[in-house]
Amino acid sequence: MPAALPMTTAVPTDADLDALARDLGARLQAARQMLVTAESCTGGWIAKCMTDIPGSSAWFDCGMVAYSYEAKQALLGVRPQTLEQFGAVSRETAVEMVSGALVHSGATLAVAVTGIAGPGGGSPDKPVGSVWIGWKRRGGYARAELFRFAGDREAVRRQTVAAALAGLLRQLEDAPA
């Protein structure tokens, strides 16, 4: 498994996540971008953070929660071969999830998360806290990063949401003028 980005920051609070989401929403609206989320281990938490903001319909298209292999295939177009060869928690799956989210939506920017929030389900190669996050702009190339978050199930999920939102902000900052 490739090197992961260690996360040593404190577990984000509801206020932290709300601030990130509000900043992202304002930037999406200013850039006239629409967001789609494809979530596994976060169970829709990213979409919830975004849609908690009044007026989010101006920049939030939709969110898809695809927990099972079958849902990842049906909703996001993840290939069965990808899941069989690499597993659900892999760079390859995150890339196919984020790409599929754009294909199956009217959005211009996508984020996808797939990981092991715990407390069980980990292995030596993919321990609890292993999360792949993918980002993609319509017409661009997908980018995915592996994170290793510490803590219990809620801590892993909160850190995943924060990292996903922060990565979306970076995607907007890196956008061509």
Stockholm file with secondary structure:
# STOCKHOLM 1.0

chainA/1-177         MPAALPMTTAVPTDADLDALARDLGARLQAARQMLVTAESCTGGWIAKCMTDIPGSSAWFDCGMVAYSYEAKQALLGVRPQTLEQFGAVSRETAVEMVSGALVHSGATLAVAVTGIAGPGGGSPDKPVGSVWIGWKRRGGYARAELFRFAGDREAVRRQTVAAALAGLLRQLEDAPA
#=GR chainA/1-177 SS CCCCEECCSCCCCHHHHHHHHHHHHHHHHHHTCCEEEEESTTTTHHHHHHHTSTTGGGTEEEEEECCSHHHHHHHHCCCHHHHHHHCSSSHHHHHHHHHHHHHTSSCSEEEEEEECCSSSCCCSSSCTTEEEEEEEETTSCCEEEEEECCSSHHHHHHHHHHHHHHHHHHHHHTSCC
#=GC SS_cons         CCCCEECCSCCCCHHHHHHHHHHHHHHHHHHTCCEEEEESTTTTHHHHHHHTSTTGGGTEEEEEECCSHHHHHHHHCCCHHHHHHHCSSSHHHHHHHHHHHHHTSSCSEEEEEEECCSSSCCCSSSCTTEEEEEEEETTSCCEEEEEECCSSHHHHHHHHHHHHHHHHHHHHHTSCC
//
